[in-house]
Amino acid sequence: MRNMRHKNQARENQTLVLALLRSQQLFMRAMVSAFRSAGLTAPQWDALETLSNKGPLSINDLMRLTLSTSGNLDVVVKNLVQAGWVEKSVDETDRRARVLLLTAAGRQKVAEFLPLHNQALEQIFGGLSVQDKRQTIKTLNHLRKKLPQP
């Protein structure tokens, strides 16, 4: 009996992982045209949106908040700086560190893309009730708290 319960639990865990991964992959596929239309990638939008909401951040803080790797974030930041949407400055408290902040063009890019982003999200999530959305958020947040934090 115990072995059967263990097998069922393992199967449920595996099914949950597959459901999460496939949902994330399908979500990104659904969003790719919105990002492309704005000349953005998902990681670029994540960085722009985070800087827009949080204000200037160190590279390490941005990496932590966006769950990026240092190698990937380096490329994203380089491209955002080249596009003129983000600038690097020296951290006043630690001259060795760099702070990232949105430029006026970066704030404009966020303002232009946000309505398109929200429209794409509405197409994806429009069929869900408010209650379903809130329950999903609650469940995912509960799961996230159980995962090791970087």
Chimera marker file (.cmm) of the C-alpha trace (Angstrom):
<marker_set name="trace">
<marker id="1" x="0.000" y="0.000" z="0.000" r="1" g="1" b="0" radius="0.5"/>
<marker id="2" x="2.767" y="2.423" z="0.959" r="1" g="1" b="0" radius="0.5"/>
<marker id="3" x="4.738" y="1.649" z="-2.226" r="1" g="1" b="0" radius="0.5"/>
<marker id="4" x="1.649" y="2.309" z="-4.347" r="1" g="1" b="0" radius="0.5"/>
<marker id="5" x="1.055" y="5.643" z="-2.614" r="1" g="1" b="0" radius="0.5"/>
<marker id="6" x="4.719" y="6.556" z="-3.228" r="1" g="1" b="0" radius="0.5"/>
<marker id="7" x="4.378" y="5.707" z="-6.937" r="1" g="1" b="0" radius="0.5"/>
<marker id="8" x="1.188" y="7.767" z="-7.218" r="1" g="1" b="0" radius="0.5"/>
<marker id="9" x="2.836" y="10.701" z="-5.480" r="1" g="1" b="0" radius="0.5"/>
<marker id="10" x="5.868" y="10.469" z="-7.771" r="1" g="1" b="0" radius="0.5"/>
<marker id="11" x="3.582" y="10.379" z="-10.811" r="1" g="1" b="0" radius="0.5"/>
<marker id="12" x="1.641" y="13.417" z="-9.560" r="1" g="1" b="0" radius="0.5"/>
<marker id="13" x="4.888" y="15.313" z="-8.961" r="1" g="1" b="0" radius="0.5"/>
<marker id="14" x="6.126" y="14.468" z="-12.452" r="1" g="1" b="0" radius="0.5"/>
<marker id="15" x="2.784" y="15.471" z="-13.968" r="1" g="1" b="0" radius="0.5"/>
<marker id="16" x="2.906" y="18.780" z="-12.086" r="1" g="1" b="0" radius="0.5"/>
<marker id="17" x="6.406" y="19.530" z="-13.388" r="1" g="1" b="0" radius="0.5"/>
<marker id="18" x="5.360" y="18.766" z="-16.958" r="1" g="1" b="0" radius="0.5"/>
<marker id="19" x="2.235" y="20.912" z="-16.614" r="1" g="1" b="0" radius="0.5"/>
<marker id="20" x="4.301" y="23.850" z="-15.319" r="1" g="1" b="0" radius="0.5"/>
<marker id="21" x="6.973" y="23.522" z="-18.014" r="1" g="1" b="0" radius="0.5"/>
<marker id="22" x="4.509" y="23.104" z="-20.860" r="1" g="1" b="0" radius="0.5"/>
<marker id="23" x="2.378" y="25.994" z="-19.633" r="1" g="1" b="0" radius="0.5"/>
<marker id="24" x="5.436" y="28.251" z="-19.487" r="1" g="1" b="0" radius="0.5"/>
<marker id="25" x="6.546" y="27.190" z="-22.969" r="1" g="1" b="0" radius="0.5"/>
<marker id="26" x="3.078" y="27.736" z="-24.445" r="1" g="1" b="0" radius="0.5"/>
<marker id="27" x="2.787" y="31.088" z="-22.683" r="1" g="1" b="0" radius="0.5"/>
<marker id="28" x="6.100" y="32.245" z="-24.155" r="1" g="1" b="0" radius="0.5"/>
<marker id="29" x="5.028" y="31.083" z="-27.628" r="1" g="1" b="0" radius="0.5"/>
<marker id="30" x="1.796" y="33.046" z="-27.264" r="1" g="1" b="0" radius="0.5"/>
<marker id="31" x="3.719" y="36.188" z="-26.235" r="1" g="1" b="0" radius="0.5"/>
<marker id="32" x="6.525" y="36.021" z="-28.802" r="1" g="1" b="0" radius="0.5"/>
<marker id="33" x="4.653" y="37.975" z="-31.497" r="1" g="1" b="0" radius="0.5"/>
<marker id="34" x="3.928" y="40.832" z="-29.077" r="1" g="1" b="0" radius="0.5"/>
<marker id="35" x="7.603" y="40.995" z="-28.091" r="1" g="1" b="0" radius="0.5"/>
<marker id="36" x="8.760" y="40.816" z="-31.712" r="1" g="1" b="0" radius="0.5"/>
<marker id="37" x="6.364" y="43.561" z="-32.783" r="1" g="1" b="0" radius="0.5"/>
<marker id="38" x="8.053" y="45.846" z="-30.249" r="1" g="1" b="0" radius="0.5"/>
<marker id="39" x="11.582" y="44.723" z="-31.116" r="1" g="1" b="0" radius="0.5"/>
<marker id="40" x="12.007" y="43.096" z="-27.712" r="1" g="1" b="0" radius="0.5"/>
<marker id="41" x="12.787" y="39.720" z="-26.245" r="1" g="1" b="0" radius="0.5"/>
<marker id="42" x="11.102" y="38.376" z="-23.120" r="1" g="1" b="0" radius="0.5"/>
<marker id="43" x="14.268" y="38.846" z="-20.998" r="1" g="1" b="0" radius="0.5"/>
<marker id="44" x="14.648" y="42.423" z="-22.282" r="1" g="1" b="0" radius="0.5"/>
<marker id="45" x="11.049" y="43.196" z="-21.331" r="1" g="1" b="0" radius="0.5"/>
<marker id="46" x="11.584" y="41.567" z="-17.929" r="1" g="1" b="0" radius="0.5"/>
<marker id="47" x="14.569" y="43.850" z="-17.302" r="1" g="1" b="0" radius="0.5"/>
<marker id="48" x="12.811" y="46.991" z="-18.605" r="1" g="1" b="0" radius="0.5"/>
<marker id="49" x="9.640" y="46.294" z="-16.644" r="1" g="1" b="0" radius="0.5"/>
<marker id="50" x="11.606" y="45.558" z="-13.470" r="1" g="1" b="0" radius="0.5"/>
<marker id="51" x="13.664" y="48.759" z="-13.787" r="1" g="1" b="0" radius="0.5"/>
<marker id="52" x="10.480" y="50.686" z="-14.515" r="1" g="1" b="0" radius="0.5"/>
<marker id="53" x="8.798" y="49.400" z="-11.351" r="1" g="1" b="0" radius="0.5"/>
<marker id="54" x="11.779" y="49.246" z="-8.987" r="1" g="1" b="0" radius="0.5"/>
<marker id="55" x="13.861" y="52.179" z="-10.203" r="1" g="1" b="0" radius="0.5"/>
<marker id="56" x="17.664" y="52.076" z="-10.583" r="1" g="1" b="0" radius="0.5"/>
<marker id="57" x="19.151" y="48.718" z="-9.586" r="1" g="1" b="0" radius="0.5"/>
<marker id="58" x="22.548" y="47.122" z="-9.353" r="1" g="1" b="0" radius="0.5"/>
<marker id="59" x="23.221" y="44.400" z="-11.883" r="1" g="1" b="0" radius="0.5"/>
<marker id="60" x="23.134" y="41.847" z="-9.048" r="1" g="1" b="0" radius="0.5"/>
<marker id="61" x="19.746" y="43.085" z="-7.827" r="1" g="1" b="0" radius="0.5"/>
<marker id="62" x="18.334" y="42.985" z="-11.351" r="1" g="1" b="0" radius="0.5"/>
<marker id="63" x="19.702" y="39.473" z="-11.795" r="1" g="1" b="0" radius="0.5"/>
<marker id="64" x="18.057" y="38.382" z="-8.528" r="1" g="1" b="0" radius="0.5"/>
<marker id="65" x="14.702" y="39.990" z="-9.312" r="1" g="1" b="0" radius="0.5"/>
<marker id="66" x="14.498" y="38.684" z="-12.880" r="1" g="1" b="0" radius="0.5"/>
<marker id="67" x="15.915" y="35.249" z="-11.972" r="1" g="1" b="0" radius="0.5"/>
<marker id="68" x="18.475" y="35.677" z="-14.763" r="1" g="1" b="0" radius="0.5"/>
<marker id="69" x="21.909" y="34.159" z="-14.989" r="1" g="1" b="0" radius="0.5"/>
<marker id="70" x="24.874" y="36.508" z="-15.105" r="1" g="1" b="0" radius="0.5"/>
<marker id="71" x="25.816" y="35.420" z="-18.629" r="1" g="1" b="0" radius="0.5"/>
<marker id="72" x="22.320" y="35.948" z="-19.993" r="1" g="1" b="0" radius="0.5"/>
<marker id="73" x="21.796" y="39.230" z="-18.166" r="1" g="1" b="0" radius="0.5"/>
<marker id="74" x="25.110" y="40.588" z="-19.482" r="1" g="1" b="0" radius="0.5"/>
<marker id="75" x="23.874" y="40.110" z="-23.058" r="1" g="1" b="0" radius="0.5"/>
<marker id="76" x="20.429" y="41.545" z="-22.253" r="1" g="1" b="0" radius="0.5"/>
<marker id="77" x="21.922" y="44.634" z="-20.580" r="1" g="1" b="0" radius="0.5"/>
<marker id="78" x="24.413" y="45.141" z="-23.409" r="1" g="1" b="0" radius="0.5"/>
<marker id="79" x="21.556" y="45.119" z="-25.939" r="1" g="1" b="0" radius="0.5"/>
<marker id="80" x="19.393" y="47.441" z="-23.818" r="1" g="1" b="0" radius="0.5"/>
<marker id="81" x="22.291" y="49.908" z="-23.486" r="1" g="1" b="0" radius="0.5"/>
<marker id="82" x="22.954" y="49.730" z="-27.258" r="1" g="1" b="0" radius="0.5"/>
<marker id="83" x="19.268" y="50.422" z="-27.925" r="1" g="1" b="0" radius="0.5"/>
<marker id="84" x="19.489" y="53.487" z="-25.666" r="1" g="1" b="0" radius="0.5"/>
<marker id="85" x="16.843" y="52.220" z="-23.247" r="1" g="1" b="0" radius="0.5"/>
<marker id="86" x="19.136" y="51.640" z="-20.251" r="1" g="1" b="0" radius="0.5"/>
<marker id="87" x="22.291" y="53.286" z="-19.036" r="1" g="1" b="0" radius="0.5"/>
<marker id="88" x="24.953" y="52.131" z="-16.611" r="1" g="1" b="0" radius="0.5"/>
<marker id="89" x="26.335" y="54.437" z="-14.004" r="1" g="1" b="0" radius="0.5"/>
<marker id="90" x="28.768" y="54.063" z="-11.144" r="1" g="1" b="0" radius="0.5"/>
<marker id="91" x="27.189" y="53.224" z="-7.794" r="1" g="1" b="0" radius="0.5"/>
<marker id="92" x="27.782" y="56.144" z="-5.451" r="1" g="1" b="0" radius="0.5"/>
<marker id="93" x="28.163" y="53.878" z="-2.408" r="1" g="1" b="0" radius="0.5"/>
<marker id="94" x="30.422" y="51.287" z="-4.089" r="1" g="1" b="0" radius="0.5"/>
<marker id="95" x="32.501" y="52.724" z="-6.920" r="1" g="1" b="0" radius="0.5"/>
<marker id="96" x="33.264" y="49.174" z="-8.191" r="1" g="1" b="0" radius="0.5"/>
<marker id="97" x="29.579" y="48.421" z="-8.777" r="1" g="1" b="0" radius="0.5"/>
<marker id="98" x="27.366" y="49.552" z="-11.636" r="1" g="1" b="0" radius="0.5"/>
<marker id="99" x="23.776" y="50.721" z="-11.402" r="1" g="1" b="0" radius="0.5"/>
<marker id="100" x="21.295" y="50.303" z="-14.233" r="1" g="1" b="0" radius="0.5"/>
<marker id="101" x="18.581" y="52.851" z="-14.876" r="1" g="1" b="0" radius="0.5"/>
<marker id="102" x="16.029" y="53.520" z="-17.571" r="1" g="1" b="0" radius="0.5"/>
<marker id="103" x="16.725" y="56.365" z="-19.931" r="1" g="1" b="0" radius="0.5"/>
<marker id="104" x="13.957" y="58.627" z="-21.208" r="1" g="1" b="0" radius="0.5"/>
<marker id="105" x="13.853" y="56.410" z="-24.311" r="1" g="1" b="0" radius="0.5"/>
<marker id="106" x="13.556" y="53.348" z="-22.045" r="1" g="1" b="0" radius="0.5"/>
<marker id="107" x="10.630" y="54.881" z="-20.154" r="1" g="1" b="0" radius="0.5"/>
<marker id="108" x="9.027" y="55.684" z="-23.511" r="1" g="1" b="0" radius="0.5"/>
<marker id="109" x="9.558" y="52.097" z="-24.702" r="1" g="1" b="0" radius="0.5"/>
<marker id="110" x="7.857" y="50.746" z="-21.567" r="1" g="1" b="0" radius="0.5"/>
<marker id="111" x="4.959" y="53.192" z="-22.006" r="1" g="1" b="0" radius="0.5"/>
<marker id="112" x="4.537" y="52.202" z="-25.669" r="1" g="1" b="0" radius="0.5"/>
<marker id="113" x="4.772" y="48.459" z="-25.124" r="1" g="1" b="0" radius="0.5"/>
<marker id="114" x="2.708" y="48.129" z="-21.936" r="1" g="1" b="0" radius="0.5"/>
<marker id="115" x="-0.690" y="48.444" z="-23.691" r="1" g="1" b="0" radius="0.5"/>
<marker id="116" x="0.359" y="45.822" z="-26.284" r="1" g="1" b="0" radius="0.5"/>
<marker id="117" x="1.621" y="43.567" z="-23.515" r="1" g="1" b="0" radius="0.5"/>
<marker id="118" x="-1.613" y="43.949" z="-21.569" r="1" g="1" b="0" radius="0.5"/>
<marker id="119" x="-3.653" y="43.238" z="-24.701" r="1" g="1" b="0" radius="0.5"/>
<marker id="120" x="-1.676" y="40.032" z="-25.353" r="1" g="1" b="0" radius="0.5"/>
<marker id="121" x="-2.159" y="38.988" z="-21.728" r="1" g="1" b="0" radius="0.5"/>
<marker id="122" x="-5.894" y="39.613" z="-22.008" r="1" g="1" b="0" radius="0.5"/>
<marker id="123" x="-6.064" y="37.338" z="-25.043" r="1" g="1" b="0" radius="0.5"/>
<marker id="124" x="-4.308" y="34.602" z="-23.083" r="1" g="1" b="0" radius="0.5"/>
<marker id="125" x="-6.029" y="34.979" z="-19.718" r="1" g="1" b="0" radius="0.5"/>
<marker id="126" x="-9.337" y="36.587" z="-20.745" r="1" g="1" b="0" radius="0.5"/>
<marker id="127" x="-11.233" y="33.306" z="-20.456" r="1" g="1" b="0" radius="0.5"/>
<marker id="128" x="-10.257" y="32.802" z="-16.827" r="1" g="1" b="0" radius="0.5"/>
<marker id="129" x="-12.396" y="34.104" z="-14.012" r="1" g="1" b="0" radius="0.5"/>
<marker id="130" x="-10.942" y="36.486" z="-11.449" r="1" g="1" b="0" radius="0.5"/>
<marker id="131" x="-11.313" y="33.694" z="-8.891" r="1" g="1" b="0" radius="0.5"/>
<marker id="132" x="-9.344" y="31.254" z="-11.097" r="1" g="1" b="0" radius="0.5"/>
<marker id="133" x="-6.585" y="33.815" z="-11.615" r="1" g="1" b="0" radius="0.5"/>
<marker id="134" x="-6.336" y="34.568" z="-7.895" r="1" g="1" b="0" radius="0.5"/>
<marker id="135" x="-6.263" y="30.877" z="-6.981" r="1" g="1" b="0" radius="0.5"/>
<marker id="136" x="-3.565" y="30.187" z="-9.576" r="1" g="1" b="0" radius="0.5"/>
<marker id="137" x="-1.471" y="33.099" z="-8.293" r="1" g="1" b="0" radius="0.5"/>
<marker id="138" x="-1.910" y="31.886" z="-4.707" r="1" g="1" b="0" radius="0.5"/>
<marker id="139" x="-0.927" y="28.325" z="-5.612" r="1" g="1" b="0" radius="0.5"/>
<marker id="140" x="2.098" y="29.383" z="-7.667" r="1" g="1" b="0" radius="0.5"/>
<marker id="141" x="3.281" y="31.771" z="-4.941" r="1" g="1" b="0" radius="0.5"/>
<marker id="142" x="2.929" y="28.962" z="-2.391" r="1" g="1" b="0" radius="0.5"/>
<marker id="143" x="4.986" y="26.679" z="-4.637" r="1" g="1" b="0" radius="0.5"/>
<marker id="144" x="7.615" y="29.358" z="-5.253" r="1" g="1" b="0" radius="0.5"/>
<marker id="145" x="8.106" y="29.843" z="-1.490" r="1" g="1" b="0" radius="0.5"/>
<marker id="146" x="8.882" y="26.132" z="-1.150" r="1" g="1" b="0" radius="0.5"/>
<marker id="147" x="11.609" y="26.281" z="-3.810" r="1" g="1" b="0" radius="0.5"/>
<marker id="148" x="15.235" y="27.124" z="-2.991" r="1" g="1" b="0" radius="0.5"/>
<marker id="149" x="15.831" y="30.835" z="-3.440" r="1" g="1" b="0" radius="0.5"/>
<marker id="150" x="18.877" y="32.001" z="-5.420" r="1" g="1" b="0" radius="0.5"/>
<link id1="1" id2="2" r="1" g="1" b="0" radius="0.2"/>
<link id1="2" id2="3" r="1" g="1" b="0" radius="0.2"/>
<link id1="3" id2="4" r="1" g="1" b="0" radius="0.2"/>
<link id1="4" id2="5" r="1" g="1" b="0" radius="0.2"/>
<link id1="5" id2="6" r="1" g="1" b="0" radius="0.2"/>
<link id1="6" id2="7" r="1" g="1" b="0" radius="0.2"/>
<link id1="7" id2="8" r="1" g="1" b="0" radius="0.2"/>
<link id1="8" id2="9" r="1" g="1" b="0" radius="0.2"/>
<link id1="9" id2="10" r="1" g="1" b="0" radius="0.2"/>
<link id1="10" id2="11" r="1" g="1" b="0" radius="0.2"/>
<link id1="11" id2="12" r="1" g="1" b="0" radius="0.2"/>
<link id1="12" id2="13" r="1" g="1" b="0" radius="0.2"/>
<link id1="13" id2="14" r="1" g="1" b="0" radius="0.2"/>
<link id1="14" id2="15" r="1" g="1" b="0" radius="0.2"/>
<link id1="15" id2="16" r="1" g="1" b="0" radius="0.2"/>
<link id1="16" id2="17" r="1" g="1" b="0" radius="0.2"/>
<link id1="17" id2="18" r="1" g="1" b="0" radius="0.2"/>
<link id1="18" id2="19" r="1" g="1" b="0" radius="0.2"/>
<link id1="19" id2="20" r="1" g="1" b="0" radius="0.2"/>
<link id1="20" id2="21" r="1" g="1" b="0" radius="0.2"/>
<link id1="21" id2="22" r="1" g="1" b="0" radius="0.2"/>
<link id1="22" id2="23" r="1" g="1" b="0" radius="0.2"/>
<link id1="23" id2="24" r="1" g="1" b="0" radius="0.2"/>
<link id1="24" id2="25" r="1" g="1" b="0" radius="0.2"/>
<link id1="25" id2="26" r="1" g="1" b="0" radius="0.2"/>
<link id1="26" id2="27" r="1" g="1" b="0" radius="0.2"/>
<link id1="27" id2="28" r="1" g="1" b="0" radius="0.2"/>
<link id1="28" id2="29" r="1" g="1" b="0" radius="0.2"/>
<link id1="29" id2="30" r="1" g="1" b="0" radius="0.2"/>
<link id1="30" id2="31" r="1" g="1" b="0" radius="0.2"/>
<link id1="31" id2="32" r="1" g="1" b="0" radius="0.2"/>
<link id1="32" id2="33" r="1" g="1" b="0" radius="0.2"/>
<link id1="33" id2="34" r="1" g="1" b="0" radius="0.2"/>
<link id1="34" id2="35" r="1" g="1" b="0" radius="0.2"/>
<link id1="35" id2="36" r="1" g="1" b="0" radius="0.2"/>
<link id1="36" id2="37" r="1" g="1" b="0" radius="0.2"/>
<link id1="37" id2="38" r="1" g="1" b="0" radius="0.2"/>
<link id1="38" id2="39" r="1" g="1" b="0" radius="0.2"/>
<link id1="39" id2="40" r="1" g="1" b="0" radius="0.2"/>
<link id1="40" id2="41" r="1" g="1" b="0" radius="0.2"/>
<link id1="41" id2="42" r="1" g="1" b="0" radius="0.2"/>
<link id1="42" id2="43" r="1" g="1" b="0" radius="0.2"/>
<link id1="43" id2="44" r="1" g="1" b="0" radius="0.2"/>
<link id1="44" id2="45" r="1" g="1" b="0" radius="0.2"/>
<link id1="45" id2="46" r="1" g="1" b="0" radius="0.2"/>
<link id1="46" id2="47" r="1" g="1" b="0" radius="0.2"/>
<link id1="47" id2="48" r="1" g="1" b="0" radius="0.2"/>
<link id1="48" id2="49" r="1" g="1" b="0" radius="0.2"/>
<link id1="49" id2="50" r="1" g="1" b="0" radius="0.2"/>
<link id1="50" id2="51" r="1" g="1" b="0" radius="0.2"/>
<link id1="51" id2="52" r="1" g="1" b="0" radius="0.2"/>
<link id1="52" id2="53" r="1" g="1" b="0" radius="0.2"/>
<link id1="53" id2="54" r="1" g="1" b="0" radius="0.2"/>
<link id1="54" id2="55" r="1" g="1" b="0" radius="0.2"/>
<link id1="55" id2="56" r="1" g="1" b="0" radius="0.2"/>
<link id1="56" id2="57" r="1" g="1" b="0" radius="0.2"/>
<link id1="57" id2="58" r="1" g="1" b="0" radius="0.2"/>
<link id1="58" id2="59" r="1" g="1" b="0" radius="0.2"/>
<link id1="59" id2="60" r="1" g="1" b="0" radius="0.2"/>
<link id1="60" id2="61" r="1" g="1" b="0" radius="0.2"/>
<link id1="61" id2="62" r="1" g="1" b="0" radius="0.2"/>
<link id1="62" id2="63" r="1" g="1" b="0" radius="0.2"/>
<link id1="63" id2="64" r="1" g="1" b="0" radius="0.2"/>
<link id1="64" id2="65" r="1" g="1" b="0" radius="0.2"/>
<link id1="65" id2="66" r="1" g="1" b="0" radius="0.2"/>
<link id1="66" id2="67" r="1" g="1" b="0" radius="0.2"/>
<link id1="67" id2="68" r="1" g="1" b="0" radius="0.2"/>
<link id1="68" id2="69" r="1" g="1" b="0" radius="0.2"/>
<link id1="69" id2="70" r="1" g="1" b="0" radius="0.2"/>
<link id1="70" id2="71" r="1" g="1" b="0" radius="0.2"/>
<link id1="71" id2="72" r="1" g="1" b="0" radius="0.2"/>
<link id1="72" id2="73" r="1" g="1" b="0" radius="0.2"/>
<link id1="73" id2="74" r="1" g="1" b="0" radius="0.2"/>
<link id1="74" id2="75" r="1" g="1" b="0" radius="0.2"/>
<link id1="75" id2="76" r="1" g="1" b="0" radius="0.2"/>
<link id1="76" id2="77" r="1" g="1" b="0" radius="0.2"/>
<link id1="77" id2="78" r="1" g="1" b="0" radius="0.2"/>
<link id1="78" id2="79" r="1" g="1" b="0" radius="0.2"/>
<link id1="79" id2="80" r="1" g="1" b="0" radius="0.2"/>
<link id1="80" id2="81" r="1" g="1" b="0" radius="0.2"/>
<link id1="81" id2="82" r="1" g="1" b="0" radius="0.2"/>
<link id1="82" id2="83" r="1" g="1" b="0" radius="0.2"/>
<link id1="83" id2="84" r="1" g="1" b="0" radius="0.2"/>
<link id1="84" id2="85" r="1" g="1" b="0" radius="0.2"/>
<link id1="85" id2="86" r="1" g="1" b="0" radius="0.2"/>
<link id1="86" id2="87" r="1" g="1" b="0" radius="0.2"/>
<link id1="87" id2="88" r="1" g="1" b="0" radius="0.2"/>
<link id1="88" id2="89" r="1" g="1" b="0" radius="0.2"/>
<link id1="89" id2="90" r="1" g="1" b="0" radius="0.2"/>
<link id1="90" id2="91" r="1" g="1" b="0" radius="0.2"/>
<link id1="91" id2="92" r="1" g="1" b="0" radius="0.2"/>
<link id1="92" id2="93" r="1" g="1" b="0" radius="0.2"/>
<link id1="93" id2="94" r="1" g="1" b="0" radius="0.2"/>
<link id1="94" id2="95" r="1" g="1" b="0" radius="0.2"/>
<link id1="95" id2="96" r="1" g="1" b="0" radius="0.2"/>
<link id1="96" id2="97" r="1" g="1" b="0" radius="0.2"/>
<link id1="97" id2="98" r="1" g="1" b="0" radius="0.2"/>
<link id1="98" id2="99" r="1" g="1" b="0" radius="0.2"/>
<link id1="99" id2="100" r="1" g="1" b="0" radius="0.2"/>
<link id1="100" id2="101" r="1" g="1" b="0" radius="0.2"/>
<link id1="101" id2="102" r="1" g="1" b="0" radius="0.2"/>
<link id1="102" id2="103" r="1" g="1" b="0" radius="0.2"/>
<link id1="103" id2="104" r="1" g="1" b="0" radius="0.2"/>
<link id1="104" id2="105" r="1" g="1" b="0" radius="0.2"/>
<link id1="105" id2="106" r="1" g="1" b="0" radius="0.2"/>
<link id1="106" id2="107" r="1" g="1" b="0" radius="0.2"/>
<link id1="107" id2="108" r="1" g="1" b="0" radius="0.2"/>
<link id1="108" id2="109" r="1" g="1" b="0" radius="0.2"/>
<link id1="109" id2="110" r="1" g="1" b="0" radius="0.2"/>
<link id1="110" id2="111" r="1" g="1" b="0" radius="0.2"/>
<link id1="111" id2="112" r="1" g="1" b="0" radius="0.2"/>
<link id1="112" id2="113" r="1" g="1" b="0" radius="0.2"/>
<link id1="113" id2="114" r="1" g="1" b="0" radius="0.2"/>
<link id1="114" id2="115" r="1" g="1" b="0" radius="0.2"/>
<link id1="115" id2="116" r="1" g="1" b="0" radius="0.2"/>
<link id1="116" id2="117" r="1" g="1" b="0" radius="0.2"/>
<link id1="117" id2="118" r="1" g="1" b="0" radius="0.2"/>
<link id1="118" id2="119" r="1" g="1" b="0" radius="0.2"/>
<link id1="119" id2="120" r="1" g="1" b="0" radius="0.2"/>
<link id1="120" id2="121" r="1" g="1" b="0" radius="0.2"/>
<link id1="121" id2="122" r="1" g="1" b="0" radius="0.2"/>
<link id1="122" id2="123" r="1" g="1" b="0" radius="0.2"/>
<link id1="123" id2="124" r="1" g="1" b="0" radius="0.2"/>
<link id1="124" id2="125" r="1" g="1" b="0" radius="0.2"/>
<link id1="125" id2="126" r="1" g="1" b="0" radius="0.2"/>
<link id1="126" id2="127" r="1" g="1" b="0" radius="0.2"/>
<link id1="127" id2="128" r="1" g="1" b="0" radius="0.2"/>
<link id1="128" id2="129" r="1" g="1" b="0" radius="0.2"/>
<link id1="129" id2="130" r="1" g="1" b="0" radius="0.2"/>
<link id1="130" id2="131" r="1" g="1" b="0" radius="0.2"/>
<link id1="131" id2="132" r="1" g="1" b="0" radius="0.2"/>
<link id1="132" id2="133" r="1" g="1" b="0" radius="0.2"/>
<link id1="133" id2="134" r="1" g="1" b="0" radius="0.2"/>
<link id1="134" id2="135" r="1" g="1" b="0" radius="0.2"/>
<link id1="135" id2="136" r="1" g="1" b="0" radius="0.2"/>
<link id1="136" id2="137" r="1" g="1" b="0" radius="0.2"/>
<link id1="137" id2="138" r="1" g="1" b="0" radius="0.2"/>
<link id1="138" id2="139" r="1" g="1" b="0" radius="0.2"/>
<link id1="139" id2="140" r="1" g="1" b="0" radius="0.2"/>
<link id1="140" id2="141" r="1" g="1" b="0" radius="0.2"/>
<link id1="141" id2="142" r="1" g="1" b="0" radius="0.2"/>
<link id1="142" id2="143" r="1" g="1" b="0" radius="0.2"/>
<link id1="143" id2="144" r="1" g="1" b="0" radius="0.2"/>
<link id1="144" id2="145" r="1" g="1" b="0" radius="0.2"/>
<link id1="145" id2="146" r="1" g="1" b="0" radius="0.2"/>
<link id1="146" id2="147" r="1" g="1" b="0" radius="0.2"/>
<link id1="147" id2="148" r="1" g="1" b="0" radius="0.2"/>
<link id1="148" id2="149" r="1" g="1" b="0" radius="0.2"/>
<link id1="149" id2="150" r="1" g="1" b="0" radius="0.2"/>
</marker_set>
